[in-house]
Amino acid sequence: MRTIAVVTTGRADYGIYLPVLRRICKVPDLKLCLIAGGSHLSSEYGSTVDTIKADGFEISECVECLPRSDSPVAVSSAIGRGINGFAEAYDRQKPDMILVLGDRFEMFAATAAAVPLLIPVAHIHGGEITEGAIDDSFRHAITKLSHLHFVSTEESKGRVLQMGEEAWRVKVSGAPSLDNLGEMELATLHEVELQIGFSLPSPFLLATYHPATLGNEDATRQVTEFMGAMEEAGLPVIFTAPNADQGRGIVVSSIEKYVIAHSGSRYVRNLGTRLYFSLMKHAAAMAGNSSSGIIEAASLGLPVVNVGNRQRGRLHGKNVIDVPCEKGAILGAIKKAISPTFRESLKGLENPYGNGHAAELIVETLASVPLDRRLIVKRFVDLN
């Protein structure tokens, strides 16, 4: 029996993991050890640890690593607590391998904790670029600390190889979140309305806006520009909650003020994977700077206005319109995105992040890769 410890620290990575978790549970020779931490454990973020349990997964360990404020010092302190907490969890659970995902500071802590314990780490979504967020640095650091890499595109594979990783360690799996779209039946508009307790007007915008953490000194101006564009667009807006990042408080406060002043708009803190994708399906367009607009939206043919630098450098489909964080530019892009002509142009759009079969490759590799010295002792490959 091979024990795979999967680290989840928030709603975003959990939704991406879902197809992988379900497939691990179906393999007789694999045992899932689910370690939850970060915003999962906070009522402010919807206590999404309860969502995990409701989905039928047993949580083996809980690790507290949520920042105590949205300041840079609080984030650094949370990393330290996270390293300590994850190390102790690994020592108790004795996993054969650890699976991490993405680019969050909590995930960096979980990965760093494994290094002295000589536990091999597999990483999903390495090799990507998000130049407007400190996550970019954490992602590349996680790559160098990991032993297996499940990347979403050939472009990402090239970057991981450029960082000196051996080719046999790198698998192009595609994005696991796209497996969800093939496996789950999305909710009807009426079902979504019942779940969120709000009658959705048509058309409406879906807005997911996070602080750009490499420009947080300008966060107030940026969110003011974004909200100004939402107001002038004149459409109802469904806002989702920002991540646990520095500058989060400014974004949340602005959203709350907006929905008080605009009765046709709503702020929904926690939707869950199925309802979030269902809202994406029914929205006229999406606006903000979320990775979901870059990765999943193309599979739903959803027009996306990608604002600012947070996702700059990330590969995306032609459904995404990149604009600076300026009210006029955002407003112009929204008008283009909701036009029938633009929507029509997206018919038959192929998603550059794969075809929805990532979990199969990932779990097969986790089950079969030899857990030997060759895996744990990494060799740096110089570029010719």
Stockholm file with secondary structure:
# STOCKHOLM 1.0

chainA/1-384         MRTIAVVTTGRADYGIYLPVLRRICKVPDLKLCLIAGGSHLSSEYGSTVDTIKADGFEISECVECLPRSDSPVAVSSAIGRGINGFAEAYDRQKPDMILVLGDRFEMFAATAAAVPLLIPVAHIHGGEITEGAIDDSFRHAITKLSHLHFVSTEESKGRVLQMGEEAWRVKVSGAPSLDNLGEMELATLHEVELQIGFSLPSPFLLATYHPATLGNEDATRQVTEFMGAMEEAGLPVIFTAPNADQGRGIVVSSIEKYVIAHSGSRYVRNLGTRLYFSLMKHAAAMAGNSSSGIIEAASLGLPVVNVGNRQRGRLHGKNVIDVPCEKGAILGAIKKAISPTFRESLKGLENPYGNGHAAELIVETLASVPLDRRLIVKRFVDLN
#=GR chainA/1-384 SS CEEEEEEECSHHHHHHHHHHHHHHHHCTTEEEEEEEEGGGGCGGGTCTHHHHHHTTCCEEEEECCCCSSSSHHHHHHHHHHHHHHHHHHHHHHCCSEEEEESSCHHHHHHHHHHTTTTCCEEEESTTCCCTTSTHHHHHHHHHHHCSEEEESSHHHHHHHHHTTCCGGGEEECCCTHHHHHHHSCCCCHHHHHHHHTSCCCSSCEEEECCCCTTSGGGHHHHHHHHHHHHHHHTSCEEEECCCSCTTHHHHHHHHHHHHHHCTTCEEESCCCHHHHHHHHHHCSEEEECCHHHHHTGGGGTCCEEEESSTTTTCCCCTTEEEECSCHHHHHHHHHHHTSHHHHHHTTTCCCTTCSSCHHHHHHHHHHHSCCSHHHHSCCCCCCC
#=GC SS_cons         CEEEEEEECSHHHHHHHHHHHHHHHHCTTEEEEEEEEGGGGCGGGTCTHHHHHHTTCCEEEEECCCCSSSSHHHHHHHHHHHHHHHHHHHHHHCCSEEEEESSCHHHHHHHHHHTTTTCCEEEESTTCCCTTSTHHHHHHHHHHHCSEEEESSHHHHHHHHHTTCCGGGEEECCCTHHHHHHHSCCCCHHHHHHHHTSCCCSSCEEEECCCCTTSGGGHHHHHHHHHHHHHHHTSCEEEECCCSCTTHHHHHHHHHHHHHHCTTCEEESCCCHHHHHHHHHHCSEEEECCHHHHHTGGGGTCCEEEESSTTTTCCCCTTEEEECSCHHHHHHHHHHHTSHHHHHHTTTCCCTTCSSCHHHHHHHHHHHSCCSHHHHSCCCCCCC
//
